[in-house]
Amino acid sequence: MGVVTDIRSGRSPERVEGAVHRAKTGRSGSGSVSLFWRIFSLNAAGLVVATALLLGPVTVSTPVLAGEALVLLAGLVLLLAGNALVLRFGLVPLQRLDRAMATADLLRPGSRPVVAGPAETAGLITTYNTMLDRLEAERATGAARALSAQEGERHRIARELHDEVGQTLTAVLLQLKRVADRAPEDLREEVGQAQEATRAGLDEIRRIARRLRPGVLEELGLASALRSLAGEFTTHGLTVRHHVNGDLPALTQEAELVVYRVAQEGLTNTARHAAADRAELRLQPAPGGVELLVRDNGTGLGGTPEGAGITGMRERALLIGAALALEPAPGGGTDVRLRIPVAVRAPVTEGPR
């Protein structure tokens, strides 16, 4: 099952082209005046007033009197204060843009700085938002290709393990059985140990093949695949409870595969790193879609950075437009929540015949 998803940004091509045109022409679309004209107009007004006063009854003595110096100083202070205010309010959107650029994360899309301020600043923010739209779309498309190739490679390896290595080990088991039937009493115990080791290796290979290629997902559906996954991770040290709601909206094949892989990675992290003895796997309806919850009672995330497993889960979530959240669980541990949006189709009603 490949993962091929059409990723589109939330803006239409006409809106993007209009934003780029406004950015190039220096117009933000809100009628704002450019920073250059604001500062120039303020300075020009100050110089015009000063010239009018000098050409009028106001004169400056030589040497300058104290009162005249105070008037000139007050005018200079007013001009500097006006310039400072214009620059302060004009550069605030740039400061917001700087914070947005410092915290931008393509794995958490959707956050955009507000287009505001003078025309130059608004054009710069618009161009930056357009660039983010393009980068997120390109990253999502690239991730879709990479994950599709990864799933294909997993299927190939699983098939080779099952068909080649599995059949070889099965033939070895049959040969060992024939050897055990003809072996002397003092060698039967050693042959029996070889049989058990071979049988354990065969079971391990089958388990790896099932994890690489979830055949139960394709054959029996998502609910059965999640139940099987919970049973696979239930060991002597970890108990996994599962609950799959029977009244779920229909999901696409890509969405079902993403749900299964996120649940698999979440339980793998729980088994390997969480030091938990209980885990819960739930798939239930949510407002506007479906929610997958993987909860454990382990040590929690703490301040550890996200590894490749969590990054992979976020990339898979982006493929289907889902939201992934990792947060502390009630009472300790970790909650992994995957919210998948599902479009609800309106019922078709027939008119009178």
C-alpha positions in Angstrom: 0.0 0.0 0.0 1.7 3.2 -1.1 1.3 6.6 0.5 0.6 9.1 -2.2 -1.1 12.3 -0.9 -1.8 15.5 -2.8 -0.6 18.3 -0.5 -2.0 21.7 -1.2 -1.6 24.9 0.8 -4.5 26.7 2.2 -4.1 29.5 -0.3 -5.5 29.5 -3.8 -3.1 30.2 -6.7 -4.8 33.5 -7.4 -4.3 34.6 -3.7 -0.6 33.6 -3.8 0.0 35.4 -7.1 -1.7 38.5 -5.7 0.3 38.4 -2.6 3.6 38.1 -4.6 2.5 41.0 -6.8 1.7 43.2 -3.9 5.1 42.3 -2.3 6.9 43.2 -5.5 5.1 46.5 -6.0 5.4 47.5 -2.3 1.7 47.5 -1.6 0.3 45.5 1.3 -3.3 45.7 0.1 -4.4 47.6 3.3 -3.7 51.1 2.0 -0.7 51.6 4.3 1.9 54.2 3.6 5.5 53.1 3.2 8.0 53.7 5.9 10.1 55.9 3.6 7.2 58.3 3.0 6.2 58.4 6.6 9.7 59.5 7.7 10.1 61.8 4.7 6.7 63.5 5.3 7.5 64.0 9.0 10.9 65.5 8.3 9.6 67.6 5.4 6.8 69.0 7.7 9.4 69.9 10.3 11.6 71.7 7.8 8.7 73.5 6.2 7.5 74.8 9.6 11.0 75.9 10.5 11.5 77.7 7.2 8.1 79.5 7.5 9.0 80.6 11.0 12.4 81.9 9.9 10.9 83.8 6.9 8.2 85.3 9.1 8.5 87.4 12.2 10.6 84.9 14.1 14.3 85.7 14.0 17.5 84.2 15.5 19.9 86.6 17.1 23.6 86.5 17.0 24.6 85.3 19.5 21.5 83.1 20.1 19.5 84.2 23.1 18.4 81.7 25.8 14.7 81.9 24.8 15.5 81.3 21.1 17.7 78.4 22.0 14.9 76.8 24.0 12.5 77.2 21.0 15.1 75.6 18.7 15.8 72.8 21.1 12.1 72.1 21.6 11.6 71.8 17.8 14.5 69.5 17.5 13.2 67.3 20.3 9.7 67.2 18.7 11.3 66.2 15.4 13.4 63.5 16.9 10.4 62.2 19.0 8.3 62.0 15.9 11.0 60.1 14.0 11.4 57.7 16.9 7.6 57.0 17.1 7.4 56.4 13.3 10.3 54.0 13.4 9.1 52.3 16.6 5.6 51.5 15.2 7.0 50.8 11.8 9.5 48.2 13.0 7.2 46.3 15.4 5.9 44.0 12.5 9.6 43.2 11.7 10.2 42.2 15.2 7.2 39.8 15.0 8.5 38.5 11.8 11.9 37.9 13.4 10.3 35.8 16.2 8.2 33.9 13.7 11.3 33.1 11.6 13.2 32.0 14.7 10.4 29.6 15.8 9.3 28.3 12.4 9.0 24.5 12.2 7.8 22.8 9.0 6.6 19.8 11.1 4.1 22.1 12.8 2.6 24.0 9.9 0.0 26.7 9.9 1.6 29.4 12.1 2.0 32.6 10.1 2.9 36.2 11.2 0.2 38.7 10.7 0.6 40.9 7.6 0.8 44.5 9.0 2.8 47.6 9.1 4.2 49.8 6.3 4.1 48.7 2.7 7.7 47.4 2.7 7.2 45.4 5.9 3.8 44.1 4.8 5.4 43.0 1.5 8.2 41.3 3.3 5.9 39.4 5.6 3.6 38.4 2.7 6.6 37.1 0.8 7.8 35.1 3.9 4.3 33.6 4.3 4.2 32.6 0.7 7.7 31.0 1.0 6.5 29.0 4.0 3.5 27.8 2.1 5.7 26.6 -0.7 8.3 25.0 1.6 5.6 23.1 3.6 4.0 21.8 0.4 7.4 20.7 -1.0 8.4 19.1 2.3 5.1 17.2 2.5 5.4 16.1 -1.1 9.0 14.9 -0.6 8.0 13.1 2.6 5.1 11.4 0.8 7.5 10.1 -1.8 10.1 9.0 0.8 7.5 7.2 3.0 5.9 5.6 -0.1 9.3 4.2 -1.1 9.9 3.1 2.5 6.6 1.2 2.6 7.4 -0.5 -0.7 10.8 -1.5 0.6 9.2 -2.8 3.8 6.9 -4.9 1.8 9.7 -6.3 -0.3 11.8 -7.2 2.7 8.9 -8.8 4.5 8.0 -10.9 1.4 11.6 -12.1 1.1 11.8 -12.9 4.8 8.5 -14.9 4.6 9.1 -16.6 1.3 12.9 -17.2 1.4 14.2 -17.3 4.9 10.9 -18.6 6.4 10.7 -21.5 3.9 14.4 -22.3 4.5 13.9 -22.5 8.2 10.8 -24.6 7.8 12.8 -27.1 5.7 15.5 -27.1 8.4 12.9 -27.9 11.0 11.6 -30.9 8.9 15.2 -32.2 8.4 15.9 -31.9 12.1 12.8 -33.8 12.9 13.9 -36.7 10.6 17.4 -36.5 12.2 15.8 -36.6 15.7 13.8 -39.7 14.8 17.0 -41.6 13.7 19.4 -40.1 16.2 20.7 -42.1 19.2 19.3 -41.3 22.6 22.4 -39.4 23.8 22.0 -37.0 20.8 18.2 -36.5 20.8 18.4 -33.8 23.5 20.9 -31.7 21.5 18.9 -32.2 18.3 15.7 -31.1 20.2 17.5 -27.9 21.4 18.5 -27.2 17.8 14.8 -27.7 16.8 13.6 -25.3 19.5 16.2 -22.7 18.5 15.2 -23.0 14.9 11.5 -22.7 15.7 12.2 -19.6 17.8 14.1 -18.0 15.0 11.3 -18.8 12.6 8.7 -17.2 14.9 10.9 -14.1 15.3 11.3 -13.8 11.5 7.5 -14.1 11.1 7.0 -11.5 13.8 9.4 -9.1 12.1 7.7 -9.7 8.7 4.3 -8.9 10.3 5.7 -5.6 11.6 7.2 -4.7 8.3 4.1 -5.5 6.3 0.8 -5.3 8.3 -1.0 -7.9 6.2 -3.9 -7.9 8.8 -4.5 -4.3 8.0 -5.0 -5.0 4.3 -7.0 -8.2 4.9 -9.1 -7.5 8.0 -9.1 -3.8 8.4 -7.8 -1.2 10.8 -9.8 -2.3 13.9 -8.4 -5.9 13.7 -4.9 -4.6 13.0 -4.9 -2.4 16.1 -6.2 -5.3 18.2 -3.5 -7.5 16.8 -0.9 -4.8 17.5 -2.0 -4.5 21.1 -1.7 -8.3 21.6 1.7 -8.3 20.0 3.1 -5.7 22.5 1.4 -7.3 25.5 4.3 -9.1 27.1 5.2 -10.2 30.6 6.3 -6.7 31.6 3.7 -4.6 29.6 0.0 -4.9 29.4 -1.7 -3.1 26.5 -5.5 -2.5 26.7 -7.2 -1.6 23.5 -10.6 -0.1 22.6 -11.7 0.5 19.0 -15.0 2.3 18.7 -17.3 0.5 16.3 -19.0 3.7 15.0 -16.1 5.3 13.2 -16.3 7.4 10.0 -14.6 5.8 7.0 -10.9 6.5 6.5 -8.8 6.3 3.4 -6.2 3.6 2.9 -3.5 6.2 3.5 -5.1 7.4 6.7 -5.5 3.9 8.0 -1.8 3.1 7.3 -0.7 6.3 9.1 -2.9 5.5 12.1 -1.4 2.0 12.3 2.2 3.2 11.9 1.7 5.9 14.6 0.2 3.4 17.0 3.1 1.0 16.2 5.7 3.6 16.9 4.0 4.9 20.0 3.8 1.4 21.5 7.4 0.7 20.4 8.6 3.9 22.3 6.5 2.8 25.3 8.1 -0.7 25.4 11.6 0.5 24.8 12.0 3.8 26.7 9.0 4.6 28.9 9.6 1.9 31.6 5.9 1.4 31.8 3.9 -1.6 32.8 0.5 -0.5 31.4 -0.5 1.1 28.1 -3.7 2.0 26.4 -4.6 2.1 22.7 -7.8 3.8 21.8 -9.4 4.8 18.4 -12.5 6.8 18.8 -14.6 9.5 17.1 -13.7 13.1 17.7 -15.2 16.4 16.6 -14.6 16.7 12.9 -12.8 13.4 12.6 -11.1 10.5 14.4 -8.7 10.4 17.3 -6.0 7.8 18.0 -4.7 7.8 21.6 -1.7 5.9 22.8 -1.2 6.3 26.6 1.2 4.8 29.1 2.1 5.2 32.7 5.8 5.5 32.2 8.4 8.1 33.0 7.1 10.6 30.5 9.0 12.7 28.0 10.8 15.0 30.4 13.2 17.4 28.6 14.5 14.8 26.1 14.6 16.0 22.5 12.4 14.4 19.9 14.1 11.5 18.2 13.7 10.0 14.7 10.6 8.0 15.8 8.6 11.1 16.8 9.8 13.0 13.8 8.6 10.1 11.6 5.2 10.2 13.3 4.9 14.0 12.6 5.8 13.5 9.0 3.3 10.8 8.6 0.6 13.0 10.2 1.4 15.8 7.7 0.6 13.4 4.8 -3.0 13.2 5.7 -3.5 16.7 7.2 -3.6 15.2 10.7 -2.4 16.9 14.0 0.0 15.0 16.3 0.4 16.1 19.9 2.6 14.6 22.7 1.6 15.7 26.2 1.8 14.4 29.8 -0.8 11.8 30.6 -3.1 12.1 33.7 -1.3 10.6 36.6 2.1 10.4 34.8 3.3 9.0 31.6 2.8 10.2 28.0 -0.2 10.7 25.7 0.3 10.5 22.0 -2.8 11.9 20.2 -3.3 11.8 16.5 -6.3 13.8 15.3 -7.4 12.9 11.7 -9.9 15.2 10.0 -12.7 13.4 8.2 -15.0 15.2 5.8 -18.6 14.2 6.7 -20.8 13.8 3.6 -24.3 15.2 3.8 -27.0 12.6 3.4 -28.7 12.4 0.0 -32.4 13.1 0.2 -34.7 12.2 -2.6 -37.4 14.6 -3.7 -41.0 13.6 -4.4 -41.5 11.5 -7.4 
